[in-house]
Amino acid sequence: MICILLVAGHGTLLETHIKNDATGLYAHLTGIPKALLPGVGGKKILDFWWEAVNTRQLFSAVYLVTNADKYKHYERWATANDFPVENIINDGTTTYGSRLGAVADVELAIRSRGLQDDVMVIAGDMLCADQNFDIAQVLRFFRLKQGELAIYYEMEEGEKTTSRGIVEVCPSTHRITKFMEKPAAELTQSRLASVVFYCFQKKTLPTLTQFLNLQARVEDRVLGKYLQWLINEQKVPVNGMKLPTGFQLIGQVGLSDYTKWLAHYSAKQQGCPARSITCRSYARIGIMGNPSDGFNGKTIAMTIANFWAEVTLLESQTLVLLPHPLNDPTEFGSLQDLYCISRKEGYLGGLRLLQATCKKFYQFCSKQGMALTKQNFTLKYDTNIPRQVGLAGSSAIVSATLKCLMKFYNLTDNVSTHLSVFLDQSFIALLPTLKCPV
C-alpha cells in the first residue's frame, strides 16, 4: 500500500483572511501553507497525518503532492520531520487559477513515480477531531472488503451538506449506494459526510485518467466528483467505513471557521478526563431454549434482579484486565489451599471472559467497518451470581463487558441500532467460544 498526502491547494480565502487580520494575532501565520498551520494538540496539521502513516509495516512509501508556490515550505518541513524530500512531488502550479485539481494531482503522483500498488489518498490539510484513531484498522477493513473504500463520519450540528460529499450507505453490506457532491439539504436525509480519505485498488487507478479525459473544467476535477462518477455512473463497488471522529478541510474555510473548529476540536481533547464506566447485567433463568443451542438463540427467559454481574471500565495508559480476588485467585495461603480451591472451583474464572469478549468485540467491529480509537482501559468485574447452577453467570459478565465497551467507544449514539447489532442472538451464540481460552 502506498499513501499520497495532498497539500497542493492554493491558499485563497483563509490565507487572505490571515493576511488582512487587523488584530495582529495571526500575523506570524502569513504565507504559511494550510497544512502547516497549527492543528489539534499544538501539532501542525500535517504533522498529525505524517505520524499516522509513517509506518513501514503499513505503507511501502508515502508521497506528498504540493505546488510550486509552497514547495520550499514543505521541503523544509520534510527535512525537519524525517520525511524523504525526494518523495515530494511538485505539480508546477503557482496560482489558484492554474491549479490542476485534486484528481489530476493524484494521477500525477501515480504516473510520475510509476506507482503499481493499492493507494491511500488523504488531504494533508484536514483537521481531525480525534487524534487517537487507528489507521491500521482502515487498511484491515479495505483488505477484508476487497473493494474501494471511502471514509465517512456523522456530521455535527451546524455542518451543512452543501460543504461536503454526502454518502448513503447500506448498513448490512457497507457499500455506498449513492454519492452526492455537496447536495442541497432537501435532496438527502443522510448526515454521513465523506472526506478526502480514500483507498483505491491498483486495478482501479486507470479510471483516474478516464475521468480526467471527461472533465475539461478544473472545477470538476475534484475527488468528490470523481467518487460521484465512480459510484453513481460507473457502478464500481465502493465500501464505506465510518470513523468515530469529525473532519474539517480548512482549505474551504475562512479564518473565523478555522479558529472555531480548531478551538472546538481542541476543547474536545482537553475536556476528556479519564472516564469510569460501570454496567450491570442480571442473572437469567431460561424457561425454554438457550442462546447456544439448536433454537438459534431464541429463548423464553426471565431475569432476576437479586443476582448480577457488574463490569467497570476505567480509561488508562495500557490495557489491563484485573483478576477477581475470589474467582481468579493468584495468591494462596499454601499449596494445600491452592489444591483445595482448584479442586472445588476449577481453574477458569471470569478473567478469560473479559479477554475473549474484548477480542471478539474488536474482531466484530473490524468486520463491520467500525473504526475504534486508540484508547486503552482497565477492566474489572464483580458478580454475585452462583456458579454452575444455570443462571447464566458467564453470559452476564460478557453482556456487561460489551455494554462498557460500547459506551467507551461511543457506539451507542443510536442506541436501538447498536444494541441490536452487538446484543444480537448471533453474537451471544459465540458464548461457547468465549468460555474457552482463546
N, C-alpha and C positions, 0 to 999 in steps of 0.2 A: 504494500500500500504506500502511495506517495501522497504527501499533503501539499496543497497550494494555498498560501495565505495571500489574499487580495488586499492590497493597500494602494491601488493606483488611482483612486478617486482624487479629483482636484478640489481643493478647498474653495468653496464659494460662500454659502450663507454663513456657516459657523466661523470661518476664517475672517470674513468681512466684519462680523459682529465683534469678534475679539479685537480686531484692529481698530474699530471705531468705538470701543467701550470707553465711556467718559470717566468711569470710576478709577481706572488705572489698575484695578485688581488683577486683570488678566494680561497686562502688558508683556509679562515675561513669556507668554504663550504665543505671541505674534509670530507668524511664519512657521510654527511647529506643525508637522503633519498630524492629521486627525488621529491616526493610530498610535502616535507617540504622546498624546495628551494624557493627563492623569486619569486613571481608572479607579475601580473599587479597591480599597485597601492600600491606596498610595502608590500602587504599581502603575506603570504605563499600560495602556490598554493592550498593546502588542506584547508586552512582557508576559501577560497572563496567558495569551494564546501560545506563545513560544514555549512556555513552561509546560503547557498542556500537551503539546505534540512532540516535544523534544525527548522522544523515547525510541531508541533503536529497535526495541522489541516490537514496536507497533508500526513504525514508518521507516522505510529504507532511505528516504530522502525528504527534505522539506524545502520548498521553494517559496520565494517572496516576489510577487509581481508589483512593481511600483512604476512611477512615471519619471520622466527626465527632470521635471521641476523639483521633485523631492528626493531624487536618488541619493544625493550626498548625505541627507539626514539619515536615511536607512543604512547607508554604508557605515556611518559612524556608530549607529545603534548596533549593527551586526558585530563590529569589532569589539564593542563593549560587552556584548552578551553571548559571545562564543557561537554566533550564527555564521555559517560559511558564506563569506562575501561573494564567492563565485556562484552561489545559488540565488543571488538577487537578479531578477530579470527586469530590465528597463524597457517599457513599451514605447519609449521615444516621444511621448506627447508632453507638451508644456503648458497647455491651457485647457480649460473646460470645454471649449468649442472643438478642440482637436482630439478629445478623448476617444478611445476605441470602444468602450463598453465592456462590462464585466465578462460576458461570454467570449468576446474577442481576446481579452486578457488571458483567460483560462486556455483558450485554443493556442495562443501564442506560446505559453509555457509548455504545453504538450508538444507542439510542433518544433519549437526551437531546441528543446532538450531531448527530443526523441523518446518521450515517455511511453513505455509499454507496460502499464500496470494499472490496477484499480487506483482511483484518485479520490481523495477527500478535498473538498473546497470549502474554505472558511473566510469570511470577511474579517480581516485583521483589525478593523476599526469599530468592532462591535462590543458594546458594553454588555457584560454578563452579570446578572443579579447574584448568582450563587457561584462562588469561586471553588466549590468543592465537588462539582460533578465529575464523574469518571469517564473520560473519553474512550477508555478501553471497552466500556460497555457498548458504546456506539458501534465500534468495529465488530464486536462479537455478534450484535444483532444484524448488522449488514451481512456478515458471512452466513449467519443462520438462515436469513430470508432469501439469500442468493438473488438479489434484485437491487435496483437503485434505491437509495434511501434519502429521505428529506427529514430534517429535524424540525419539530414544531413545538410550540408552547401555548398555554392558555393565556390570552391577553388579560391584562389587568383593567380595572375600571378606568375609564378615561382614554384608553387607547382606541384608535379608530381603525376600522377595516380599510379605509382609504389610504392608509400608510403602510400596509402590509400585504404580503401574499397570503391569501386565506385558503386553507385546505379543508376538505371534508373527507373523513377517514372512516373506513369500515372497521367497527370495533372488534370483529371476530378475526379478520384476515390481516388487519393493519395496512391494507392497501389504500392509497389515496385515490378516492373515486372522482374527485374534482379539484382543480386548482384554479383559483381566481386571483389575478394580479390586481391588488388594490381596488376591490369592488366597493360600490356604494353599500351602505348598511342594509338597505331594503332588498338587496339581491341575495343575501345569505343569512342564515341564522347561526352559522358557525363563528366561534370566537377562537378558533385554533389558527395561530399565525405561523407561517413558515418564515425561516430566516435564511441568510446565506450561510448554510451549513449543510452540505450535501456529500453523499458518497456515490460515485459512479463506477460501474464496472468497466473494465478495459474495452469490452465489445461495444459499449455504448458511446465511447468517446468520439467516433466519427460523426455522430449526429450533431455535434457542436458545429462542425464545418457546414453540414447540411442546413442547419438552422441559420447560420450567418449568411449563407447564399440567398436565403429567402428574405432577409431583412436589410433593406437599403438604408434605413434611418438608424443612427446610433442610439436614439431614444428607445428603440425596440430591442437593442442588443443587450438586454439585462437578463440576469439569471431567472428572475421571476417569470418573465415572458417565455423564456426557454422551457422552464418546467411546465408552464401552462400549455405550451405547444406539445411537449413530450407526452404529457399525461392525457390531455383532452383530445388532441388530434391524432397523434401517433399511437395512442393506446399502449404505450410502453408501461409495464408494471412498475410502479414506484411505491415503495413502502414508506410509512410514516413512523417516526419514533418521537414520543413526547418526552421532553426533558422537564424536570421539576424546577424550572427557573425561567426568568424573563430575560429578554434581549432588547437592546436598542442600537440601531445603526445610527451612529452620531453624524454620519455623512449627510443625513437627510434632515437634520435639525439645526436650529439656531442656538445661540449662546444660552438663552433662558431655558430652553428644553434640555440642553446638555447638562447644565448645572442642576436642574431639577431632578433628572433621572440619576445623575451621579450621587446627589445627596440622598435620594430615595433608596437606591441600592446600598449605599454605604451605611445608612441607618439600619437597614435590614441585617447587615453583617454585624454591626456593633450591638444591636438590640437583641441578640440571641444568646443569653446566658445558658449555661448547662441546664438541660431540661431533665426533669424527672417525670416519668410516665408510669402509672400503675393501672393494670387492667385485671379484672377478675372474671373467671368463668366458673360455672357451678356444676356440681355432680349431676349425672343423668341416669335415670332408671329407664332402660329400654323395655317397652311393653311388647313391641313387635319389630323385627328387623335389626340390623346393625350396620353402621357405615361401611364396614369392610367385608360384608358377606354377600350372598347371591342376590340380595334385594337391590343391589346397585346404589347403596347409600340411602335408600328410602326407609324411614323409621317412623314409628309412633313411640314417643318418649315423653318424659316429663323431667323437669329439673328440680333439685332440692336446694333451697336457699341456705340450709344449715351447713352444707359441705361445699367447699370451694377450693379452687387453685388460683393463686394470685402471683402475677409476674410484675416485676418492677424493672424499668429500663432507665438508666442514667447515662447521659452523654459523657464520654470520656476520651482520653487521648488514644488509647488502644482498645481493641475489642476483648472484653473479659467476660467469661462465664463463671459465675460464682457457685460452688457446690453448696447444697443444702446441708446444714450441720447434722441433721438426722438421717436424711435419705441418701446422702452422698458422703458418708464418713471418710475422712482422710487421716484421722488421728484416733488411736485406740489406747485403752488402758494397758493392754498386754496382748500377747499373741493369742492367748486363750479368749480374750474379749473379741479380737478380730474373728476368730474361728466361730464363736457363738453367734455373733451378729451376721456373719456371712452365711452361716448355715440356716439361720432363721429367715433372713430377708433377701438373700441373694446378693449379686454383685452390681445390679443395674438399678440406679436411682433415676432421678429426673434430669440430671445434667445432660445425659445423652439426648433427651428430648429437646432441650434448648438448642443444642448444637445441630441436630438433624433438622429442626424446624427452620433455623437460620439458613442452613444450606438449601433446603427446598424452597424457601422464600426467595432467596437470591436467584436460584435456577428458574423459578416460575416467572419472576419479574423480567429476567433476561429474555425469556422466550416470548413474553408478552410485549416486549418493547417498552418497558417501564424503566427508565434510567434512574439509578439511585445515586444520591450524593455521597461523596467520600467522607462520611462521618462515622465515628466509632462510638461504641457504647458498652456499658456494663449491664449484664442481665443477671437477675437473681429471682428465685421463686420460693413460694411457700404454699403449703397445701395441708388441709385437714381431712381430705377425702381418704377413707380407709383403703388400703391396698388389696387388690386381688379379690374384691367382692362384687365386681360387676357394676361399679358406679362411675365408670369412665374417667378415672383419675388421670390417666395419661392424655386422653383427649382434652381434658380441661386445661392441662398445662400447655398443650400445643395451641389450643384456641386462644388462651390468654397471651401467649407469646406472639401469636400472629396479630392480635389487636394492638399490642405495643409497637410492633414493627411497622404496622400500617400508619399509626399516628406519628411515629418518629420520622418516617419518610414522607409524611404529608400525602398519603394515598387515600385519605378519607374525606376529601372535599366534597365529592359526590358520594355520599355515604351509601346510598342504595346500590349504586353500580359496583363500587369496590367491595362492599360486603358480599354481594352476590358472586363476585369473582373469587375472592380469597376464602370465603367460607362455604363455597360450593361443595356439593357432595363429592365431586370428582377429586377435590383436593383433600378432603377429610379421608377419602378412600385410600390415601397414601399412608395412613397411620401404621399399617403393619410394617412398612419400610422404616418409618420414623422410630418404631420401637426397637429396632435393631441398630447396633453400631454401624455408622455409615463411613 
